[in-house]
Amino acid sequence: MLLTAFSGFATLLASVGVTAYAVRQRRREIAIRMAVGAHGPQIVALFVRRSAVVIAISTVAGLGASIAIGEVLAQQLYGISALDATTMLASSMK
């Protein structure tokens, strides 16, 4: 549960960082959009959507990598599958 909380917090920090970087890189575009008539919420929605796409892609890649690593480790351990709930529970209790 603690790892889940840490990973959620890390995802939040990553999304803030990605958004801040994108805003910094596109300051001129934002100024032009606002000069043409775009409102603040429209600009915010643009960056939130793009950050959500980056987070979704990285989450899928991270889950895929963790499953792949779990399979590699499961092949090295005799009699234990990658998603063995009993082993995961016993190892998390120590």
Backbone as CSV, one residue per row, in Angstrom:
resi,resn,N_x,N_y,N_z,CA_x,CA_y,CA_z,C_x,C_y,C_z
1,MET,0.827,-1.185,0.000,0.000,0.000,0.000,0.874,1.253,0.000
2,LEU,1.985,1.178,0.737,2.897,2.308,0.798,3.556,2.546,-0.564
3,LEU,3.929,1.482,-1.245,4.511,1.632,-2.576,3.516,2.231,-3.560
4,THR,2.257,1.868,-3.417,1.226,2.436,-4.274,1.093,3.933,-4.031
5,ALA,1.138,4.340,-2.772,1.067,5.763,-2.449,2.274,6.507,-3.000
6,PHE,3.454,5.924,-2.863,4.655,6.563,-3.394,4.612,6.657,-4.915
7,SER,4.126,5.608,-5.567,4.058,5.653,-7.026,3.027,6.672,-7.496
8,GLY,1.928,6.802,-6.775,0.949,7.834,-7.115,1.515,9.229,-6.951
9,PHE,2.271,9.440,-5.874,2.901,10.735,-5.647,3.957,11.013,-6.708
10,ALA,4.712,10.000,-7.090,5.719,10.162,-8.147,5.059,10.500,-9.475
11,THR,3.920,9.898,-9.751,3.186,10.201,-10.980,2.696,11.642,-10.967
12,LEU,2.211,12.086,-9.814,1.770,13.478,-9.689,2.930,14.440,-9.913
13,LEU,4.076,14.164,-9.304,5.248,15.026,-9.493,5.708,15.027,-10.950
14,ALA,5.673,13.862,-11.573,6.072,13.777,-12.976,5.130,14.575,-13.866
15,SER,3.839,14.513,-13.587,2.885,15.256,-14.405,3.074,16.764,-14.239
16,VAL,3.354,17.203,-13.016,3.608,18.629,-12.797,4.878,19.048,-13.528
17,GLY,5.906,18.218,-13.473,7.152,18.533,-14.160,7.000,18.571,-15.665
18,VAL,6.291,17.601,-16.210,6.070,17.562,-17.660,5.271,18.776,-18.103
19,THR,4.249,19.124,-17.351,3.426,20.279,-17.692,4.229,21.568,-17.593
20,ALA,5.010,21.720,-16.532,5.816,22.925,-16.368,6.837,23.060,-17.496
21,TYR,7.440,21.951,-17.879,8.407,21.985,-18.974,7.728,22.384,-20.283
22,ALA,6.559,21.819,-20.556,5.832,22.133,-21.788,5.414,23.594,-21.824
23,VAL,4.965,24.108,-20.682,4.562,25.516,-20.623,5.771,26.407,-20.866
24,ARG,6.879,26.070,-20.266,8.100,26.870,-20.423,8.559,26.887,-21.883
25,GLN,8.455,25.761,-22.557,8.893,25.669,-23.939,7.954,26.392,-24.908
26,ARG,6.697,26.546,-24.518,5.698,27.084,-25.445,5.120,28.417,-24.979
27,ARG,5.931,29.212,-24.307,5.446,30.506,-23.804,4.956,31.400,-24.935
28,ARG,5.685,31.457,-26.024,5.275,32.333,-27.137,3.953,31.887,-27.733
29,GLU,3.795,30.579,-27.893,2.532,30.062,-28.433,1.364,30.431,-27.514
30,ILE,1.575,30.316,-26.219,0.521,30.661,-25.261,0.166,32.137,-25.385
31,ALA,1.184,32.986,-25.499,0.941,34.427,-25.633,0.158,34.730,-26.902
32,ILE,0.502,34.077,-28.000,-0.211,34.300,-29.257,-1.644,33.821,-29.150
33,ARG,-1.846,32.636,-28.556,-3.213,32.119,-28.397,-4.070,33.063,-27.555
34,MET,-3.481,33.583,-26.480,-4.249,34.498,-25.629,-4.497,35.831,-26.328
35,ALA,-3.550,36.283,-27.162,-3.747,37.527,-27.914,-4.840,37.367,-28.954
36,VAL,-4.974,36.171,-29.501,-5.994,35.917,-30.510,-7.372,35.743,-29.875
37,GLY,-7.409,35.401,-28.577,-8.705,35.307,-27.922,-8.944,34.078,-27.085
38,ALA,-7.946,33.248,-26.912,-8.125,32.061,-26.069,-8.180,32.479,-24.604
39,HIS,-9.006,31.780,-23.853,-9.143,32.066,-22.432,-8.227,31.139,-21.627
40,GLY,-7.991,31.494,-20.383,-7.120,30.718,-19.510,-7.495,29.252,-19.383
41,PRO,-8.779,28.932,-19.122,-9.157,27.517,-19.005,-8.887,26.698,-20.268
42,GLN,-8.981,27.328,-21.433,-8.682,26.618,-22.678,-7.201,26.266,-22.761
43,ILE,-6.361,27.180,-22.343,-4.915,26.944,-22.357,-4.559,25.848,-21.354
44,VAL,-5.153,25.925,-20.175,-4.889,24.909,-19.145,-5.337,23.539,-19.632
45,ALA,-6.504,23.460,-20.245,-7.021,22.185,-20.745,-6.101,21.593,-21.801
46,LEU,-5.511,22.443,-22.631,-4.582,21.978,-23.650,-3.397,21.253,-23.018
47,PHE,-2.818,21.840,-21.992,-1.646,21.241,-21.362,-2.004,20.051,-20.486
48,VAL,-3.158,20.076,-19.866,-3.578,18.935,-19.046,-3.823,17.717,-19.923
49,ARG,-4.453,17.917,-21.071,-4.677,16.802,-22.006,-3.360,16.199,-22.464
50,ARG,-2.419,17.045,-22.821,-1.138,16.530,-23.312,-0.364,15.830,-22.205
51,SER,-0.445,16.353,-20.997,0.223,15.689,-19.868,-0.426,14.345,-19.576
52,ALA,-1.745,14.263,-19.694,-2.449,13.007,-19.455,-2.020,11.942,-20.455
53,VAL,-1.792,12.336,-21.695,-1.342,11.383,-22.713,0.045,10.856,-22.357
54,VAL,0.947,11.752,-21.956,2.308,11.329,-21.582,2.259,10.394,-20.377
55,ILE,1.432,10.708,-19.391,1.317,9.866,-18.196,0.733,8.499,-18.553
56,ALA,-0.264,8.471,-19.408,-0.872,7.198,-19.810,0.140,6.311,-20.535
57,ILE,0.906,6.898,-21.437,1.899,6.118,-22.173,2.970,5.593,-21.231
58,SER,3.446,6.442,-20.322,4.501,5.997,-19.407,3.984,4.965,-18.404
59,THR,2.725,5.072,-17.999,2.148,4.088,-17.090,2.045,2.721,-17.763
60,VAL,1.590,2.707,-18.988,1.487,1.444,-19.728,2.879,0.842,-19.931
61,ALA,3.862,1.677,-20.260,5.227,1.181,-20.445,5.786,0.637,-19.129
62,GLY,5.524,1.321,-18.021,6.008,0.864,-16.720,5.370,-0.445,-16.298
63,LEU,4.072,-0.580,-16.518,3.402,-1.835,-16.190,3.925,-2.985,-17.048
64,GLY,4.130,-2.707,-18.316,4.681,-3.738,-19.198,6.078,-4.166,-18.769
65,ALA,6.894,-3.200,-18.402,8.251,-3.516,-17.952,8.232,-4.302,-16.649
66,SER,7.343,-3.948,-15.740,7.291,-4.670,-14.466,6.810,-6.111,-14.659
67,ILE,5.877,-6.319,-15.570,5.424,-7.677,-15.856,6.550,-8.482,-16.503
68,ALA,7.281,-7.848,-17.419,8.385,-8.537,-18.078,9.485,-8.902,-17.075
69,ILE,9.818,-7.985,-16.205,10.841,-8.261,-15.197,10.363,-9.345,-14.239
70,GLY,9.088,-9.312,-13.896,8.527,-10.357,-13.042,8.616,-11.724,-13.677
71,GLU,8.385,-11.786,-14.968,8.496,-13.068,-15.672,9.938,-13.561,-15.680
72,VAL,10.886,-12.664,-15.880,12.301,-13.053,-15.870,12.684,-13.579,-14.494
73,LEU,12.265,-12.892,-13.448,12.569,-13.348,-12.098,11.876,-14.659,-11.769
74,ALA,10.664,-14.843,-12.265,9.941,-16.085,-12.008,10.634,-17.281,-12.656
75,GLN,11.272,-17.060,-13.778,11.998,-18.147,-14.438,13.244,-18.543,-13.660
76,GLN,13.770,-17.638,-12.870,14.974,-17.916,-12.104,14.672,-18.577,-10.763
77,LEU,13.425,-18.505,-10.315,13.032,-19.104,-9.042,12.215,-20.369,-9.313
78,TYR,12.548,-21.448,-8.647,11.888,-22.719,-8.874,10.542,-22.759,-8.156
79,GLY,9.476,-23.085,-8.868,8.165,-23.311,-8.284,7.391,-22.051,-7.926
80,ILE,7.801,-20.905,-8.407,7.119,-19.654,-8.093,6.754,-18.969,-9.404
81,SER,5.495,-18.569,-9.504,5.085,-17.851,-10.707,5.300,-16.354,-10.501
82,ALA,5.192,-15.609,-11.580,5.436,-14.166,-11.520,4.375,-13.450,-10.696
83,LEU,3.176,-13.977,-10.681,2.079,-13.338,-9.962,1.577,-14.208,-8.812
84,ASP,2.475,-14.921,-8.152,2.124,-15.793,-7.037,1.757,-14.947,-5.823
85,ALA,0.478,-14.937,-5.461,-0.007,-14.072,-4.389,0.568,-14.461,-3.028
86,THR,0.715,-15.749,-2.773,1.245,-16.201,-1.484,2.680,-15.732,-1.281
87,THR,3.490,-15.854,-2.315,4.880,-15.412,-2.229,4.968,-13.900,-2.067
88,MET,4.159,-13.156,-2.811,4.162,-11.703,-2.696,3.753,-11.271,-1.303
89,LEU,2.734,-11.910,-0.758,2.273,-11.572,0.591,3.335,-11.905,1.625
90,ALA,3.954,-13.074,1.516,4.972,-13.474,2.480,6.202,-12.575,2.406
91,SER,6.599,-12.174,1.205,7.777,-11.313,1.085,7.498,-9.888,1.539
92,SER,6.254,-9.450,1.458,5.941,-8.097,1.906,5.793,-8.012,3.427
93,MET,5.624,-9.141,4.108,5.471,-9.148,5.556,6.808,-8.984,6.269
94,LYS,7.889,-9.310,5.642,9.208,-9.243,6.298,9.698,-7.848,6.435
